[in-house]
Amino acid sequence: MKNKKPVRWAILAMLFTAMVINYVDRAALSIAMPFITQDYHLTPSEKGLIFSSFFFGYALFCFVGGYLSDRFGPKRVLTASMSFWSVLCGCTALAFNFWSLLIVRALFGVGEGPVSSTANKAINSWFPITERARAVGIAQAGGPLGGALAGPIVGFLALWLGWRVAFVVIAVMGLVWAIAWFRVGASTPREHPAVQPEELAAIDAGREQPVLATDAAPRTPVLQIILQRSVLVTGISLFCYNYILYFFMTWFPSYLIDAKGIDLKAMSIVTALPWLVGTVGFVAGGVLIDWVFKRTGRRLFSRKVVLVSCLLIAAACIGITGQLDSVTAVVAVMTAAIGFLMLSAPAYWSLIQDAVPDHQVGTAGGFMHGLANLSGIIAPTLTGVIIQSTGTFASGFALAGVLGIIGALIVALFVGPRKANAALATA
């Protein structure tokens, strides 16, 4: 008897949900920061350091998690990662001063680091080439949706029950997901008992070799994977992309309150709008890439044309936002910026899947993501210093826009087709 619905779409639904919780967790601190600032009397520089501390652990464990997903499979890695970060999210409620919050936030980043690269590894294993960009877009769309939900959830919980309760509630959500994933998830289709032969044949179609069970995959030296030009260039470009994202995520709520004078209730609702548009952008970006690929038959072109054009538009919008006076105009242009930014995002994960053989995707994606997330260390702290020294946000917006332009141009100029990887595939 045939399985009516392919199992891969249930796996994708779980990955989407994980990304929702991931970004609710991650954005929660920014939403709660006005309350925390009042309790601990934090300066802009101290707030910037707290925002950045997350990324010290996060950037390293993006790479570690990706490598571990190649070795042990996404099922084990995501279960452990989600459980650990959920506990640390709950521990945020126990913080009592600047230093305790800094330490908890850094450890929280360790737990969240493996998520995106491990999810990308799962998609590579579970989806055929013709569906990958779409699957990436849907899974990663959970991120901006979580960012949109964070404002209302954390804002209203903080006003109603206090900011500490908000972090405990989010921690419980993550632990429930980890239990569910451990029970129903699988690292590859060959390790899931409900996958039918016809679905397995569809997943294997067009690959260099069939999807192997995790324990059967070959091993390749890490340096041989990460020193490929396409992996390095894509990581640097994603650094520029993430600089914009983390500038928005960490400082935009404070910008609306401190520079534009809106209250916390309004900020909680207003900041959800760019995230909601970004959710649509993620899904649309994946669908658009697959559509261009289907129409042209040019896989690399389909990724690059969407990434370069959308990232350039996002960069222009970011730069303009810092020059606007009207709150309505600021929110509208920033919303457009995040929408186009998210349109470009599935191309990064699709490019890294194309750059290396299947059994190296976790390591390559983890390195790309880890390199990119060094921006999370730099952007919040640098922005805090700029604000404190200049008394204005305008220079912070301008710098983010310039980096977006650089990120688009290096992909256009330096990312080419994969070469001489046959040896790697059998290493």
C-alpha positions in Angstrom: 0.0 0.0 0.0 1.4 3.4 -1.0 2.2 6.1 1.5 -0.2 8.9 0.4 2.0 11.8 1.4 5.8 11.8 0.9 7.6 11.6 4.2 10.0 14.4 3.1 7.3 17.0 3.5 6.7 16.0 7.1 10.4 16.3 7.8 10.3 19.7 6.2 7.4 20.7 8.4 9.5 19.8 11.5 12.5 21.8 10.2 10.2 24.8 9.5 8.9 24.6 13.1 12.4 24.4 14.5 13.3 27.6 12.7 10.3 29.4 14.0 11.3 28.5 17.6 14.9 29.3 16.8 14.1 32.9 15.8 11.5 33.5 18.6 14.3 32.5 21.0 16.9 34.6 19.2 14.8 37.7 18.8 13.4 37.6 22.3 16.4 39.4 23.9 16.0 42.4 21.6 12.3 42.7 22.4 12.9 42.3 26.1 16.0 44.6 26.1 14.2 47.8 27.1 13.0 46.0 30.3 16.4 44.4 30.9 18.1 47.8 30.5 15.8 49.3 33.1 16.6 46.5 35.6 20.4 46.5 35.0 21.0 50.1 33.9 22.9 49.0 30.8 24.8 51.4 28.5 24.6 51.2 24.7 28.0 49.6 24.6 27.1 47.0 27.2 23.9 46.2 25.3 26.0 45.8 22.1 28.3 43.3 23.9 25.4 41.3 25.2 23.9 41.1 21.7 27.3 40.1 20.4 28.1 37.5 23.0 25.5 35.1 21.5 27.6 34.9 18.3 30.9 33.9 20.0 29.4 30.5 20.6 27.0 30.6 17.7 29.6 31.2 14.9 31.9 28.4 16.1 29.1 25.9 16.6 27.6 26.7 13.2 30.7 25.0 11.8 31.0 22.3 14.6 27.3 21.4 14.1 27.6 21.2 10.4 30.6 18.9 10.7 28.8 16.7 13.3 25.7 16.5 11.0 27.9 14.9 8.3 29.3 12.5 10.9 26.3 11.6 13.1 23.3 12.8 11.1 20.8 15.7 11.6 18.5 13.7 13.8 21.0 13.4 16.7 22.5 16.9 16.2 19.2 18.7 16.1 17.8 16.8 19.1 20.9 17.7 21.2 21.1 21.3 19.9 17.4 22.2 20.5 17.5 20.6 24.0 20.6 22.5 25.0 19.6 25.9 23.7 16.1 25.6 25.2 17.6 25.0 28.7 19.9 28.1 28.2 16.9 30.2 27.0 15.2 29.3 30.2 18.3 30.2 32.2 18.1 33.8 30.8 15.4 34.3 33.4 17.9 33.5 36.1 20.4 36.3 35.0 20.9 38.9 37.7 23.4 41.4 36.2 25.4 42.3 33.0 28.0 39.5 33.4 25.6 36.7 34.1 23.5 37.7 31.1 26.6 37.9 29.0 27.6 34.3 29.9 24.1 32.8 29.5 23.8 34.5 26.1 27.2 33.1 24.9 26.2 29.5 25.9 22.8 30.0 24.3 24.6 30.7 21.1 26.5 27.4 21.4 23.2 25.6 21.4 21.7 27.5 18.4 24.8 27.3 16.3 24.2 23.9 14.6 20.6 24.5 13.5 20.7 26.1 10.1 23.6 24.1 8.7 22.1 20.9 10.1 18.7 21.7 8.6 20.4 22.3 5.3 22.1 18.9 5.5 18.7 17.3 6.2 17.2 19.0 3.1 20.1 17.9 1.0 19.5 14.3 2.1 15.7 14.4 1.8 15.0 16.4 -1.3 15.7 16.0 -5.0 17.8 18.6 -6.8 14.7 20.1 -8.5 13.0 20.8 -5.1 15.9 21.9 -3.0 15.7 25.7 -3.3 12.0 25.5 -2.6 12.6 23.3 0.5 15.3 25.5 1.8 13.0 28.6 1.3 10.2 26.9 3.2 12.4 25.7 6.1 14.3 28.9 6.5 11.0 30.9 6.3 10.3 29.7 9.8 13.1 32.1 10.9 11.5 35.4 9.9 8.1 34.1 11.0 9.6 33.4 14.4 11.0 36.9 14.4 7.6 38.3 13.6 6.0 36.2 16.4 8.7 37.2 18.9 7.5 40.8 19.1 3.9 40.1 20.1 4.8 37.0 22.2 7.7 38.4 24.2 6.3 42.0 24.3 3.0 41.1 25.7 4.3 38.3 28.0 6.8 40.8 29.4 4.1 43.5 29.9 1.7 40.9 31.5 3.9 38.6 33.5 7.4 40.0 33.3 10.3 39.5 30.9 11.7 36.5 32.7 8.5 34.5 32.2 8.7 35.0 28.5 12.0 33.2 28.3 10.7 30.2 30.3 7.7 29.9 28.0 9.9 29.8 24.9 12.2 27.3 26.5 9.3 24.9 27.0 8.4 25.2 23.3 11.9 24.2 22.3 12.0 21.1 24.6 8.6 19.9 23.3 10.0 20.1 19.7 13.1 18.2 20.6 11.1 15.3 22.0 8.9 15.2 18.9 11.9 15.3 16.5 13.6 12.5 18.4 10.5 10.4 18.0 9.6 11.0 14.3 12.7 12.4 12.6 15.4 10.7 10.6 18.7 11.8 9.2 18.2 10.3 5.8 15.3 8.7 3.9 17.0 5.3 4.1 16.9 5.5 7.9 13.1 6.2 8.0 10.8 3.1 8.0 7.9 4.9 6.3 9.7 6.0 3.2 8.4 4.1 0.1 10.6 3.0 -2.8 9.0 5.5 -5.2 9.8 8.4 -2.9 13.4 7.2 -2.5 13.8 6.9 -6.3 12.5 10.5 -6.6 15.0 11.8 -4.0 17.9 10.0 -5.6 17.1 11.3 -9.1 19.9 13.4 -10.7 22.4 12.9 -7.9 26.0 11.9 -8.4 25.3 8.9 -6.1 22.2 7.8 -4.1 21.6 9.2 -0.7 23.6 7.0 1.8 22.7 6.3 5.4 24.8 8.4 7.7 27.1 5.6 8.8 27.9 4.6 5.2 28.9 8.1 4.0 32.6 8.6 3.0 34.9 11.0 4.9 36.9 13.9 3.4 39.5 16.0 5.3 37.9 19.2 6.6 40.4 21.6 5.0 39.9 20.0 1.6 36.2 21.0 1.9 36.3 24.5 3.3 39.2 25.9 1.2 37.3 25.6 -2.0 36.8 29.1 -3.6 33.0 28.8 -3.9 32.7 27.9 -0.2 34.9 30.8 0.9 33.3 33.4 -1.3 29.7 32.3 -0.4 30.6 32.5 3.3 32.0 36.0 2.9 28.9 37.2 1.0 26.7 35.6 3.7 28.7 37.6 6.2 27.6 40.8 4.5 24.0 39.5 4.3 24.0 38.6 8.0 25.5 41.9 9.0 22.3 43.5 7.7 20.1 40.9 9.3 21.7 41.2 12.8 21.9 45.0 12.6 18.1 44.9 12.1 17.4 42.1 14.6 19.4 43.6 17.5 19.1 47.4 17.0 16.0 48.2 15.0 13.6 47.8 18.1 15.8 50.1 20.1 16.0 52.5 17.1 12.2 52.8 17.0 12.0 53.5 20.7 15.1 55.7 21.2 15.3 57.6 17.9 11.6 57.6 16.7 9.9 57.7 20.1 7.3 55.0 19.7 6.2 53.0 22.8 6.9 49.4 23.6 3.4 48.1 22.6 3.6 49.8 19.2 7.2 48.5 18.7 6.2 44.9 19.4 3.6 45.1 16.6 5.6 47.3 14.1 8.7 45.1 14.3 6.6 42.1 13.3 5.8 43.6 9.9 9.3 43.2 8.3 9.6 39.7 9.6 6.2 38.7 8.1 7.2 40.1 4.7 10.6 38.3 5.1 8.7 35.0 5.7 7.0 35.4 2.3 10.3 36.5 0.8 12.1 33.3 2.0 9.4 31.0 0.4 9.2 33.1 -2.7 12.9 33.2 -3.1 13.1 29.4 -3.1 10.2 29.0 -5.5 11.7 31.7 -7.8 15.1 29.9 -7.9 13.5 26.6 -8.8 11.3 28.3 -11.4 14.4 30.0 -13.1 16.2 26.7 -13.0 13.3 24.9 -14.6 13.0 27.5 -17.3 16.6 27.9 -18.2 18.2 24.6 -17.1 21.1 26.6 -15.6 21.4 25.7 -12.0 24.2 28.2 -11.0 22.6 31.1 -12.9 19.2 30.5 -11.1 20.9 30.9 -7.7 23.1 33.9 -8.6 20.6 36.0 -10.5 18.2 35.9 -7.5 20.8 36.5 -4.9 22.7 39.3 -6.6 19.6 41.3 -7.7 17.7 41.0 -4.4 20.6 41.7 -2.2 21.5 44.9 -4.1 17.9 46.1 -3.7 17.9 45.3 0.0 21.3 47.1 0.5 19.9 50.3 -1.1 16.8 50.2 1.1 18.9 49.8 4.3 21.0 52.8 3.4 17.9 54.9 2.7 16.2 54.0 5.9 18.7 55.8 8.1 18.0 59.1 6.2 14.2 59.0 6.8 12.3 61.1 9.4 8.8 59.6 9.2 8.2 56.5 11.3 5.8 55.2 8.6 8.5 55.6 5.9 11.1 54.0 8.1 9.0 50.9 8.7 7.9 50.7 5.1 11.4 50.9 3.6 12.9 48.6 6.3 10.1 46.1 5.5 11.0 46.2 1.8 14.7 45.8 2.8 14.0 42.7 4.8 11.7 41.3 2.2 14.4 41.5 -0.5 17.0 40.3 1.9 15.0 37.1 2.6 14.4 36.7 -1.1 18.1 36.2 -1.6 18.6 33.9 1.3 17.6 30.5 -0.2 20.3 31.0 -2.9 23.1 30.8 -0.3 22.0 27.4 1.0 21.4 26.2 -2.6 24.8 27.4 -3.7 26.6 25.6 -0.9 24.7 22.4 -1.7 25.9 22.7 -5.3 29.5 23.5 -4.4 30.3 20.1 -2.8 29.2 16.5 -2.9 26.3 15.4 -0.7 28.3 13.9 2.1 30.2 17.2 2.6 27.2 19.5 2.7 27.0 19.7 6.5 30.7 20.7 6.9 30.7 23.1 4.0 27.4 24.7 5.0 28.5 24.9 8.7 31.8 26.6 7.7 29.9 29.1 5.5 27.4 29.8 8.2 30.1 30.1 10.9 32.1 32.5 8.8 29.0 34.5 8.1 28.0 34.7 11.7 31.1 36.5 12.7 29.0 39.4 11.6 26.9 38.8 14.7 29.9 39.5 16.9 30.8 42.7 14.9 27.5 44.3 13.9 25.8 44.7 17.3 29.0 45.9 19.1 30.1 48.2 16.3 26.7 49.7 16.0 26.6 50.4 19.7 30.0 52.1 19.5 28.8 54.2 16.5 25.6 55.2 18.3 27.4 56.2 21.5 30.1 58.1 19.6 27.9 59.9 17.1 24.6 60.1 18.9 22.8 58.9 15.7 21.9 55.7 13.9 22.4 57.0 10.4 26.0 55.8 10.0 25.0 52.3 11.2 22.4 52.1 8.5 24.9 53.3 5.8 27.5 50.8 6.8 25.0 47.9 6.6 24.0 49.1 3.1 27.6 49.2 1.8 28.3 45.7 3.1 25.2 44.4 1.3 26.5 45.8 -2.0 29.9 44.1 -1.5 28.2 40.8 -0.7 26.2 40.9 -3.9 29.1 41.8 -6.1 31.5 39.1 -4.9 29.0 36.4 -5.7 28.4 37.9 -9.1 32.2 38.0 -9.8 33.8 35.1 -8.0 31.3 32.2 -7.6 31.6 29.7 -10.5 30.6 26.1 -11.3 32.0 23.2 -9.3 35.2 21.8 -10.8 37.3 18.7 -10.2 35.1 17.4 -7.4 34.8 13.9 -8.7 37.8 13.0 -6.5 36.3 14.6 -3.5 33.1 12.6 -3.9 35.0 9.3 -3.5 37.5 10.5 -1.0 
